[in-house]
Amino acid sequence: MVLKTEARQLADLILKPIVTEKATLLLEQNKYVFDVALKATKPEIQAAIELLFDVKVTKVNTSRPSRQKKRVGRFLGYKPQYKRAIVTLAAGDSITLYPDV
């Protein structure tokens, strides 16, 4: 699939990698978790990951959980919304999240 989006705009869609216990367990299945922009679509996320890390993406799953309430004293507000993408890579490809220092 060819996207008519510039490389700079694709790079801005990926916000940060997620390093949690669950995300670390997914690494064994060659799946990586990223926070992405709310407006990002699956084809755009796939193109951005392939461009940034030079890997082949086979599948992209996204989740956008509902907003959580947050109370400060008597004032009620909401936590900011976010979108997460679980990216499955082709066999043999990997992304280095922990560079050797």
Biopython code that builds the backbone (N, CA, C, O; Angstrom):
import numpy as np
from Bio.PDB.StructureBuilder import StructureBuilder

atoms = [
    (1, "MET", "N", (0.836, -1.171, 0.000)),
    (1, "MET", "CA", (0.000, 0.000, 0.000)),
    (1, "MET", "C", (0.884, 1.237, 0.000)),
    (1, "MET", "O", (1.810, 1.337, 0.805)),
    (2, "VAL", "N", (0.614, 2.163, -0.876)),
    (2, "VAL", "CA", (1.396, 3.379, -0.997)),
    (2, "VAL", "C", (0.621, 4.518, -0.357)),
    (2, "VAL", "O", (-0.514, 4.805, -0.736)),
    (3, "LEU", "N", (1.246, 5.160, 0.613)),
    (3, "LEU", "CA", (0.620, 6.295, 1.274)),
    (3, "LEU", "C", (1.225, 7.585, 0.742)),
    (3, "LEU", "O", (2.421, 7.641, 0.456)),
    (4, "LYS", "N", (0.421, 8.600, 0.611)),
    (4, "LYS", "CA", (0.898, 9.883, 0.117)),
    (4, "LYS", "C", (1.207, 10.813, 1.291)),
    (4, "LYS", "O", (0.829, 11.984, 1.283)),
    (5, "THR", "N", (1.886, 10.287, 2.279)),
    (5, "THR", "CA", (2.236, 11.051, 3.457)),
    (5, "THR", "C", (3.746, 11.194, 3.513)),
    (5, "THR", "O", (4.470, 10.243, 3.220)),
    (6, "GLU", "N", (4.225, 12.361, 3.884)),
    (6, "GLU", "CA", (5.655, 12.589, 3.964)),
    (6, "GLU", "C", (6.262, 11.814, 5.122)),
    (6, "GLU", "O", (5.575, 11.466, 6.082)),
    (7, "ALA", "N", (7.555, 11.548, 5.020)),
    (7, "ALA", "CA", (8.257, 10.782, 6.045)),
    (7, "ALA", "C", (8.229, 11.499, 7.384)),
    (7, "ALA", "O", (8.129, 10.854, 8.428)),
    (8, "ARG", "N", (8.316, 12.813, 7.368)),
    (8, "ARG", "CA", (8.311, 13.581, 8.619)),
    (8, "ARG", "C", (6.970, 13.436, 9.336)),
    (8, "ARG", "O", (6.928, 13.293, 10.558)),
    (9, "GLN", "N", (5.891, 13.473, 8.585)),
    (9, "GLN", "CA", (4.569, 13.331, 9.188)),
    (9, "GLN", "C", (4.370, 11.921, 9.730)),
    (9, "GLN", "O", (3.735, 11.751, 10.771)),
    (10, "LEU", "N", (4.901, 10.902, 9.045)),
    (10, "LEU", "CA", (4.788, 9.532, 9.532)),
    (10, "LEU", "C", (5.561, 9.358, 10.834)),
    (10, "LEU", "O", (5.092, 8.681, 11.749)),
    (11, "ALA", "N", (6.733, 9.960, 10.920)),
    (11, "ALA", "CA", (7.548, 9.833, 12.122)),
    (11, "ALA", "C", (6.864, 10.485, 13.322)),
    (11, "ALA", "O", (7.051, 10.036, 14.453)),
    (12, "ASP", "N", (6.081, 11.530, 13.096)),
    (12, "ASP", "CA", (5.389, 12.209, 14.195)),
    (12, "ASP", "C", (4.216, 11.410, 14.736)),
    (12, "ASP", "O", (3.719, 11.723, 15.818)),
    (13, "LEU", "N", (3.756, 10.387, 14.019)),
    (13, "LEU", "CA", (2.626, 9.585, 14.488)),
    (13, "LEU", "C", (3.016, 8.665, 15.640)),
    (13, "LEU", "O", (2.187, 8.370, 16.501)),
    (14, "ILE", "N", (4.267, 8.208, 15.668)),
    (14, "ILE", "CA", (4.740, 7.314, 16.726)),
    (14, "ILE", "C", (5.267, 8.177, 17.856)),
    (14, "ILE", "O", (6.247, 8.901, 17.680)),
    (15, "LEU", "N", (4.620, 8.107, 19.030)),
    (15, "LEU", "CA", (5.005, 8.967, 20.142)),
    (15, "LEU", "C", (6.120, 8.353, 20.987)),
    (15, "LEU", "O", (7.142, 8.997, 21.220)),
    (16, "LYS", "N", (5.934, 7.112, 21.450)),
    (16, "LYS", "CA", (6.951, 6.474, 22.290)),
    (16, "LYS", "C", (6.675, 4.984, 22.391)),
    (16, "LYS", "O", (5.533, 4.549, 22.245)),
    (17, "PRO", "N", (7.723, 4.197, 22.643)),
    (17, "PRO", "CA", (7.493, 2.771, 22.890)),
    (17, "PRO", "C", (7.024, 2.568, 24.336)),
    (17, "PRO", "O", (7.379, 3.333, 25.233)),
    (18, "ILE", "N", (6.236, 1.540, 24.535)),
    (18, "ILE", "CA", (5.721, 1.224, 25.867)),
    (18, "ILE", "C", (6.539, 0.066, 26.436)),
    (18, "ILE", "O", (6.682, -0.978, 25.800)),
    (19, "VAL", "N", (7.067, 0.263, 27.632)),
    (19, "VAL", "CA", (7.864, -0.775, 28.287)),
    (19, "VAL", "C", (7.180, -1.106, 29.608)),
    (19, "VAL", "O", (7.478, -0.507, 30.641)),
    (20, "THR", "N", (6.269, -2.056, 29.563)),
    (20, "THR", "CA", (5.594, -2.539, 30.758)),
    (20, "THR", "C", (5.812, -4.044, 30.841)),
    (20, "THR", "O", (6.422, -4.639, 29.953)),
    (21, "GLU", "N", (5.319, -4.646, 31.896)),
    (21, "GLU", "CA", (5.481, -6.085, 32.043)),
    (21, "GLU", "C", (4.760, -6.832, 30.918)),
    (21, "GLU", "O", (5.301, -7.787, 30.360)),
    (22, "LYS", "N", (3.562, -6.406, 30.590)),
    (22, "LYS", "CA", (2.803, -7.057, 29.533)),
    (22, "LYS", "C", (3.477, -6.857, 28.173)),
    (22, "LYS", "O", (3.543, -7.786, 27.368)),
    (23, "ALA", "N", (3.975, -5.646, 27.921)),
    (23, "ALA", "CA", (4.643, -5.371, 26.650)),
    (23, "ALA", "C", (5.929, -6.179, 26.527)),
    (23, "ALA", "O", (6.286, -6.614, 25.432)),
    (24, "THR", "N", (6.622, -6.381, 27.636)),
    (24, "THR", "CA", (7.846, -7.180, 27.620)),
    (24, "THR", "C", (7.541, -8.637, 27.328)),
    (24, "THR", "O", (8.320, -9.305, 26.648)),
    (25, "LEU", "N", (6.427, -9.140, 27.826)),
    (25, "LEU", "CA", (6.032, -10.516, 27.523)),
    (25, "LEU", "C", (5.651, -10.666, 26.049)),
    (25, "LEU", "O", (5.849, -11.730, 25.462)),
    (26, "LEU", "N", (5.107, -9.612, 25.456)),
    (26, "LEU", "CA", (4.745, -9.667, 24.041)),
    (26, "LEU", "C", (5.970, -9.688, 23.133)),
    (26, "LEU", "O", (5.876, -10.113, 21.982)),
    (27, "LEU", "N", (7.116, -9.236, 23.635)),
    (27, "LEU", "CA", (8.334, -9.243, 22.830)),
    (27, "LEU", "C", (8.720, -10.663, 22.423)),
    (27, "LEU", "O", (9.330, -10.858, 21.372)),
    (28, "GLU", "N", (8.372, -11.654, 23.241)),
    (28, "GLU", "CA", (8.676, -13.048, 22.918)),
    (28, "GLU", "C", (7.911, -13.506, 21.675)),
    (28, "GLU", "O", (8.360, -14.409, 20.969)),
    (29, "GLN", "N", (6.762, -12.888, 21.405)),
    (29, "GLN", "CA", (5.961, -13.228, 20.227)),
    (29, "GLN", "C", (6.264, -12.292, 19.057)),
    (29, "GLN", "O", (5.535, -12.282, 18.065)),
    (30, "ASN", "N", (7.340, -11.503, 19.171)),
    (30, "ASN", "CA", (7.762, -10.556, 18.143)),
    (30, "ASN", "C", (6.720, -9.451, 17.948)),
    (30, "ASN", "O", (6.475, -9.005, 16.827)),
    (31, "LYS", "N", (6.104, -9.012, 19.068)),
    (31, "LYS", "CA", (5.120, -7.932, 19.055)),
    (31, "LYS", "C", (5.659, -6.777, 19.884)),
    (31, "LYS", "O", (6.201, -6.981, 20.970)),
    (32, "TYR", "N", (5.510, -5.572, 19.369)),
    (32, "TYR", "CA", (6.000, -4.374, 20.030)),
    (32, "TYR", "C", (4.843, -3.414, 20.247)),
    (32, "TYR", "O", (3.944, -3.323, 19.411)),
    (33, "VAL", "N", (4.860, -2.688, 21.383)),
    (33, "VAL", "CA", (3.765, -1.804, 21.757)),
    (33, "VAL", "C", (4.262, -0.357, 21.707)),
    (33, "VAL", "O", (5.324, -0.034, 22.238)),
    (34, "PHE", "N", (3.471, 0.509, 21.057)),
    (34, "PHE", "CA", (3.818, 1.919, 20.935)),
    (34, "PHE", "C", (2.612, 2.781, 21.266)),
    (34, "PHE", "O", (1.476, 2.397, 20.990)),
    (35, "ASP", "N", (2.858, 3.957, 21.862)),
    (35, "ASP", "CA", (1.833, 4.991, 21.946)),
    (35, "ASP", "C", (1.864, 5.742, 20.624)),
    (35, "ASP", "O", (2.932, 6.134, 20.154)),
    (36, "VAL", "N", (0.700, 5.941, 20.028)),
    (36, "VAL", "CA", (0.625, 6.623, 18.738)),
    (36, "VAL", "C", (-0.359, 7.788, 18.844)),
    (36, "VAL", "O", (-1.123, 7.882, 19.805)),
    (37, "ALA", "N", (-0.331, 8.660, 17.862)),
    (37, "ALA", "CA", (-1.242, 9.799, 17.826)),
    (37, "ALA", "C", (-2.678, 9.300, 17.668)),
    (37, "ALA", "O", (-2.922, 8.260, 17.056)),
    (38, "LEU", "N", (-3.613, 10.051, 18.224)),
    (38, "LEU", "CA", (-5.021, 9.648, 18.162)),
    (38, "LEU", "C", (-5.545, 9.566, 16.735)),
    (38, "LEU", "O", (-6.424, 8.754, 16.447)),
    (39, "LYS", "N", (-5.024, 10.385, 15.848)),
    (39, "LYS", "CA", (-5.522, 10.418, 14.468)),
    (39, "LYS", "C", (-4.863, 9.374, 13.576)),
    (39, "LYS", "O", (-5.235, 9.252, 12.409)),
    (40, "ALA", "N", (-3.898, 8.620, 14.086)),
    (40, "ALA", "CA", (-3.151, 7.662, 13.271)),
    (40, "ALA", "C", (-4.023, 6.473, 12.888)),
    (40, "ALA", "O", (-4.772, 5.948, 13.712)),
    (41, "THR", "N", (-3.919, 6.055, 11.632)),
    (41, "THR", "CA", (-4.634, 4.875, 11.151)),
    (41, "THR", "C", (-3.664, 3.703, 11.079)),
    (41, "THR", "O", (-2.449, 3.885, 11.158)),
    (42, "LYS", "N", (-4.208, 2.504, 10.927)),
    (42, "LYS", "CA", (-3.365, 1.307, 10.876)),
    (42, "LYS", "C", (-2.367, 1.333, 9.712)),
    (42, "LYS", "O", (-1.198, 1.014, 9.926)),
    (43, "PRO", "N", (-2.777, 1.700, 8.488)),
    (43, "PRO", "CA", (-1.786, 1.754, 7.400)),
    (43, "PRO", "C", (-0.698, 2.800, 7.644)),
    (43, "PRO", "O", (0.457, 2.591, 7.274)),
    (44, "GLU", "N", (-1.059, 3.919, 8.262)),
    (44, "GLU", "CA", (-0.066, 4.943, 8.567)),
    (44, "GLU", "C", (0.906, 4.465, 9.641)),
    (44, "GLU", "O", (2.105, 4.731, 9.552)),
    (45, "ILE", "N", (0.404, 3.767, 10.649)),
    (45, "ILE", "CA", (1.262, 3.228, 11.703)),
    (45, "ILE", "C", (2.224, 2.204, 11.104)),
    (45, "ILE", "O", (3.412, 2.201, 11.428)),
    (46, "GLN", "N", (1.719, 1.346, 10.243)),
    (46, "GLN", "CA", (2.561, 0.338, 9.595)),
    (46, "GLN", "C", (3.660, 1.002, 8.779)),
    (46, "GLN", "O", (4.822, 0.602, 8.864)),
    (47, "ALA", "N", (3.306, 2.009, 7.991)),
    (47, "ALA", "CA", (4.295, 2.703, 7.168)),
    (47, "ALA", "C", (5.328, 3.416, 8.029)),
    (47, "ALA", "O", (6.509, 3.441, 7.682)),
    (48, "ALA", "N", (4.899, 3.997, 9.149)),
    (48, "ALA", "CA", (5.823, 4.721, 10.023)),
    (48, "ALA", "C", (6.824, 3.780, 10.682)),
    (48, "ALA", "O", (8.013, 4.092, 10.751)),
    (49, "ILE", "N", (6.357, 2.633, 11.166)),
    (49, "ILE", "CA", (7.252, 1.667, 11.814)),
    (49, "ILE", "C", (8.239, 1.108, 10.796)),
    (49, "ILE", "O", (9.425, 0.965, 11.095)),
    (50, "GLU", "N", (7.760, 0.792, 9.600)),
    (50, "GLU", "CA", (8.654, 0.265, 8.566)),
    (50, "GLU", "C", (9.690, 1.310, 8.161)),
    (50, "GLU", "O", (10.834, 0.961, 7.870)),
    (51, "LEU", "N", (9.306, 2.580, 8.138)),
    (51, "LEU", "CA", (10.229, 3.641, 7.761)),
    (51, "LEU", "C", (11.255, 3.910, 8.861)),
    (51, "LEU", "O", (12.446, 4.043, 8.580)),
    (52, "LEU", "N", (10.799, 3.989, 10.107)),
    (52, "LEU", "CA", (11.693, 4.354, 11.206)),
    (52, "LEU", "C", (12.683, 3.254, 11.569)),
    (52, "LEU", "O", (13.852, 3.533, 11.835)),
    (53, "PHE", "N", (12.220, 2.000, 11.582)),
    (53, "PHE", "CA", (13.056, 0.915, 12.096)),
    (53, "PHE", "C", (13.548, -0.043, 11.015)),
    (53, "PHE", "O", (14.293, -0.974, 11.321)),
    (54, "ASP", "N", (13.154, 0.160, 9.772)),
    (54, "ASP", "CA", (13.587, -0.671, 8.647)),
    (54, "ASP", "C", (13.279, -2.154, 8.887)),
    (54, "ASP", "O", (14.160, -3.008, 8.783)),
    (55, "VAL", "N", (12.011, -2.442, 9.210)),
    (55, "VAL", "CA", (11.530, -3.808, 9.444)),
    (55, "VAL", "C", (10.278, -4.033, 8.610)),
    (55, "VAL", "O", (9.737, -3.091, 8.030)),
    (56, "LYS", "N", (9.815, -5.279, 8.547)),
    (56, "LYS", "CA", (8.589, -5.626, 7.825)),
    (56, "LYS", "C", (7.488, -5.890, 8.841)),
    (56, "LYS", "O", (7.620, -6.784, 9.677)),
    (57, "VAL", "N", (6.408, -5.127, 8.779)),
    (57, "VAL", "CA", (5.277, -5.260, 9.695)),
    (57, "VAL", "C", (4.231, -6.156, 9.047)),
    (57, "VAL", "O", (3.837, -5.937, 7.902)),
    (58, "THR", "N", (3.780, -7.178, 9.795)),
    (58, "THR", "CA", (2.763, -8.073, 9.263)),
    (58, "THR", "C", (1.365, -7.737, 9.773)),
    (58, "THR", "O", (0.377, -8.013, 9.092)),
    (59, "LYS", "N", (1.271, -7.143, 10.968)),
    (59, "LYS", "CA", (-0.041, -6.886, 11.545)),
    (59, "LYS", "C", (0.032, -5.699, 12.499)),
    (59, "LYS", "O", (1.041, -5.494, 13.173)),
    (60, "VAL", "N", (-1.056, -4.913, 12.549)),
    (60, "VAL", "CA", (-1.156, -3.790, 13.479)),
    (60, "VAL", "C", (-2.497, -3.875, 14.180)),
    (60, "VAL", "O", (-3.542, -3.890, 13.529)),
    (61, "ASN", "N", (-2.474, -3.932, 15.499)),
    (61, "ASN", "CA", (-3.688, -3.891, 16.308)),
    (61, "ASN", "C", (-3.666, -2.606, 17.115)),
    (61, "ASN", "O", (-2.641, -2.260, 17.703)),
    (62, "THR", "N", (-4.790, -1.894, 17.149)),
    (62, "THR", "CA", (-4.852, -0.647, 17.900)),
    (62, "THR", "C", (-5.921, -0.747, 18.975)),
    (62, "THR", "O", (-6.898, -1.484, 18.845)),
    (63, "SER", "N", (-5.707, 0.020, 20.045)),
    (63, "SER", "CA", (-6.712, 0.119, 21.105)),
    (63, "SER", "C", (-6.776, 1.561, 21.567)),
    (63, "SER", "O", (-5.761, 2.246, 21.691)),
    (64, "ARG", "N", (-7.985, 1.996, 21.814)),
    (64, "ARG", "CA", (-8.227, 3.354, 22.295)),
    (64, "ARG", "C", (-9.190, 3.246, 23.476)),
    (64, "ARG", "O", (-10.405, 3.327, 23.299)),
    (65, "PRO", "N", (-8.645, 3.061, 24.682)),
    (65, "PRO", "CA", (-9.514, 2.846, 25.845)),
    (65, "PRO", "C", (-10.355, 4.081, 26.177)),
    (65, "PRO", "O", (-10.025, 5.203, 25.791)),
    (66, "SER", "N", (-11.436, 3.844, 26.895)),
    (66, "SER", "CA", (-12.312, 4.946, 27.268)),
    (66, "SER", "C", (-11.624, 5.846, 28.290)),
    (66, "SER", "O", (-10.700, 5.422, 28.985)),
    (67, "ARG", "N", (-12.079, 7.076, 28.370)),
    (67, "ARG", "CA", (-11.461, 8.049, 29.274)),
    (67, "ARG", "C", (-11.732, 7.678, 30.720)),
    (67, "ARG", "O", (-12.807, 7.179, 31.052)),
    (68, "GLN", "N", (-10.754, 7.924, 31.577)),
    (68, "GLN", "CA", (-10.897, 7.637, 32.994)),
    (68, "GLN", "C", (-11.137, 8.940, 33.749)),
    (68, "GLN", "O", (-10.527, 9.968, 33.455)),
    (69, "LYS", "N", (-12.031, 8.875, 34.719)),
    (69, "LYS", "CA", (-12.312, 10.058, 35.527)),
    (69, "LYS", "C", (-11.200, 10.280, 36.535)),
    (69, "LYS", "O", (-10.614, 9.331, 37.056)),
    (70, "LYS", "N", (-10.918, 11.539, 36.799)),
    (70, "LYS", "CA", (-9.902, 11.903, 37.767)),
    (70, "LYS", "C", (-10.462, 13.026, 38.618)),
    (70, "LYS", "O", (-10.879, 14.061, 38.099)),
    (71, "ARG", "N", (-10.471, 12.819, 39.934)),
    (71, "ARG", "CA", (-11.032, 13.814, 40.837)),
    (71, "ARG", "C", (-9.901, 14.480, 41.616)),
    (71, "ARG", "O", (-9.016, 13.816, 42.157)),
    (72, "VAL", "N", (-9.957, 15.811, 41.657)),
    (72, "VAL", "CA", (-9.033, 16.590, 42.481)),
    (72, "VAL", "C", (-9.901, 17.436, 43.399)),
    (72, "VAL", "O", (-10.444, 18.462, 42.989)),
    (73, "GLY", "N", (-10.022, 16.996, 44.639)),
    (73, "GLY", "CA", (-10.919, 17.679, 45.578)),
    (73, "GLY", "C", (-12.352, 17.509, 45.127)),
    (73, "GLY", "O", (-12.820, 16.386, 44.935)),
    (74, "ARG", "N", (-13.045, 18.608, 44.958)),
    (74, "ARG", "CA", (-14.437, 18.523, 44.517)),
    (74, "ARG", "C", (-14.572, 18.653, 43.003)),
    (74, "ARG", "O", (-15.679, 18.585, 42.469)),
    (75, "PHE", "N", (-13.459, 18.837, 42.319)),
    (75, "PHE", "CA", (-13.493, 19.033, 40.871)),
    (75, "PHE", "C", (-13.292, 17.703, 40.154)),
    (75, "PHE", "O", (-12.417, 16.914, 40.512)),
    (76, "LEU", "N", (-14.111, 17.471, 39.147)),
    (76, "LEU", "CA", (-14.045, 16.234, 38.385)),
    (76, "LEU", "C", (-13.510, 16.536, 36.993)),
    (76, "LEU", "O", (-13.990, 17.437, 36.305)),
    (77, "GLY", "N", (-12.517, 15.770, 36.598)),
    (77, "GLY", "CA", (-11.952, 15.929, 35.268)),
    (77, "GLY", "C", (-11.692, 14.569, 34.661)),
    (77, "GLY", "O", (-12.141, 13.551, 35.188)),
    (78, "TYR", "N", (-10.977, 14.547, 33.569)),
    (78, "TYR", "CA", (-10.681, 13.303, 32.882)),
    (78, "TYR", "C", (-9.192, 13.241, 32.558)),
    (78, "TYR", "O", (-8.545, 14.259, 32.316)),
    (79, "LYS", "N", (-8.677, 12.031, 32.560)),
    (79, "LYS", "CA", (-7.308, 11.825, 32.109)),
    (79, "LYS", "C", (-7.273, 11.979, 30.594)),
    (79, "LYS", "O", (-8.282, 11.747, 29.927)),
    (80, "PRO", "N", (-6.137, 12.363, 30.047)),
    (80, "PRO", "CA", (-6.080, 12.513, 28.594)),
    (80, "PRO", "C", (-6.228, 11.175, 27.880)),
    (80, "PRO", "O", (-5.796, 10.136, 28.381)),
    (81, "GLN", "N", (-6.849, 11.218, 26.700)),
    (81, "GLN", "CA", (-7.007, 9.993, 25.910)),
    (81, "GLN", "C", (-5.709, 9.652, 25.219)),
    (81, "GLN", "O", (-4.883, 10.525, 24.954)),
    (82, "TYR", "N", (-5.534, 8.367, 24.925)),
    (82, "TYR", "CA", (-4.357, 7.918, 24.201)),
    (82, "TYR", "C", (-4.745, 6.736, 23.328)),
    (82, "TYR", "O", (-5.814, 6.147, 23.485)),
    (83, "LYS", "N", (-3.854, 6.404, 22.410)),
    (83, "LYS", "CA", (-4.071, 5.283, 21.501)),
    (83, "LYS", "C", (-2.807, 4.449, 21.501)),
    (83, "LYS", "O", (-1.703, 4.984, 21.398)),
    (84, "ARG", "N", (-2.966, 3.141, 21.616)),
    (84, "ARG", "CA", (-1.830, 2.231, 21.621)),
    (84, "ARG", "C", (-1.907, 1.322, 20.414)),
    (84, "ARG", "O", (-2.987, 0.932, 19.971)),
    (85, "ALA", "N", (-0.739, 0.993, 19.892)),
    (85, "ALA", "CA", (-0.658, 0.094, 18.749)),
    (85, "ALA", "C", (0.250, -1.069, 19.103)),
    (85, "ALA", "O", (1.368, -0.873, 19.581)),
    (86, "ILE", "N", (-0.239, -2.284, 18.865)),
    (86, "ILE", "CA", (0.576, -3.485, 19.023)),
    (86, "ILE", "C", (0.958, -3.926, 17.615)),
    (86, "ILE", "O", (0.106, -4.298, 16.808)),
    (87, "VAL", "N", (2.256, -3.877, 17.342)),
    (87, "VAL", "CA", (2.774, -4.117, 16.003)),
    (87, "VAL", "C", (3.450, -5.478, 15.975)),
    (87, "VAL", "O", (4.365, -5.733, 16.759)),
    (88, "THR", "N", (3.008, -6.358, 15.076)),
    (88, "THR", "CA", (3.624, -7.671, 14.893)),
    (88, "THR", "C", (4.586, -7.594, 13.719)),
    (88, "THR", "O", (4.218, -7.162, 12.626)),
    (89, "LEU", "N", (5.824, -8.018, 13.958)),
    (89, "LEU", "CA", (6.847, -7.971, 12.918)),
    (89, "LEU", "C", (6.988, -9.327, 12.250)),
    (89, "LEU", "O", (6.596, -10.351, 12.808)),
    (90, "ALA", "N", (7.552, -9.324, 11.046)),
    (90, "ALA", "CA", (7.817, -10.557, 10.324)),
    (90, "ALA", "C", (8.898, -11.346, 11.055)),
    (90, "ALA", "O", (9.688, -10.780, 11.809)),
    (91, "ALA", "N", (8.925, -12.656, 10.825)),
    (91, "ALA", "CA", (9.913, -13.512, 11.470)),
    (91, "ALA", "C", (11.313, -13.074, 11.054)),
    (91, "ALA", "O", (11.574, -12.822, 9.878)),
    (92, "GLY", "N", (12.204, -12.988, 12.029)),
    (92, "GLY", "CA", (13.575, -12.580, 11.753)),
    (92, "GLY", "C", (13.833, -11.099, 11.957)),
    (92, "GLY", "O", (14.990, -10.702, 12.092)),
    (93, "ASP", "N", (12.803, -10.269, 11.986)),
    (93, "ASP", "CA", (12.970, -8.840, 12.221)),
    (93, "ASP", "C", (12.849, -8.536, 13.706)),
    (93, "ASP", "O", (12.151, -9.240, 14.435)),
    (94, "SER", "N", (13.521, -7.500, 14.146)),
    (94, "SER", "CA", (13.421, -7.075, 15.548)),
    (94, "SER", "C", (13.742, -5.590, 15.640)),
    (94, "SER", "O", (14.384, -5.019, 14.759)),
    (95, "ILE", "N", (13.284, -4.983, 16.722)),
    (95, "ILE", "CA", (13.538, -3.575, 17.012)),
    (95, "ILE", "C", (14.329, -3.522, 18.314)),
    (95, "ILE", "O", (13.960, -4.179, 19.288)),
    (96, "THR", "N", (15.398, -2.758, 18.340)),
    (96, "THR", "CA", (16.213, -2.636, 19.538)),
    (96, "THR", "C", (15.635, -1.514, 20.400)),
    (96, "THR", "O", (15.829, -0.336, 20.101)),
    (97, "LEU", "N", (14.923, -1.882, 21.474)),
    (97, "LEU", "CA", (14.369, -0.896, 22.390)),
    (97, "LEU", "C", (15.375, -0.517, 23.467)),
    (97, "LEU", "O", (15.319, 0.591, 23.999)),
    (98, "TYR", "N", (16.298, -1.423, 23.798)),
    (98, "TYR", "CA", (17.296, -1.199, 24.822)),
    (98, "TYR", "C", (18.673, -1.204, 24.192)),
    (98, "TYR", "O", (19.299, -2.263, 24.135)),
    (99, "PRO", "N", (19.177, -0.072, 23.714)),
    (99, "PRO", "CA", (20.506, -0.091, 23.088)),
    (99, "PRO", "C", (21.589, -0.355, 24.138)),
    (99, "PRO", "O", (21.451, 0.018, 25.303)),
    (100, "ASP", "N", (22.647, -0.995, 23.703)),
    (100, "ASP", "CA", (23.756, -1.266, 24.612)),
    (100, "ASP", "C", (24.465, 0.031, 24.921)),
    (100, "ASP", "O", (24.867, 0.767, 24.019)),
    (101, "VAL", "N", (24.614, 0.307, 26.215)),
    (101, "VAL", "CA", (25.243, 1.565, 26.629)),
    (101, "VAL", "C", (26.647, 1.295, 27.100)),
    (101, "VAL", "O", (27.355, 2.222, 27.495)),
]
sb = StructureBuilder()
sb.init_structure("model")
sb.init_model(0)
sb.init_chain("A")
sb.init_seg("    ")
for serial, (resi, resn, name, xyz) in enumerate(atoms, 1):
    if name == "N":
        sb.init_residue(resn, " ", resi, " ")
    sb.init_atom(name, np.array(xyz, "f"), 0.0, 1.0, " ", f" {name:<3s}", serial, name[0])
structure = sb.get_structure()
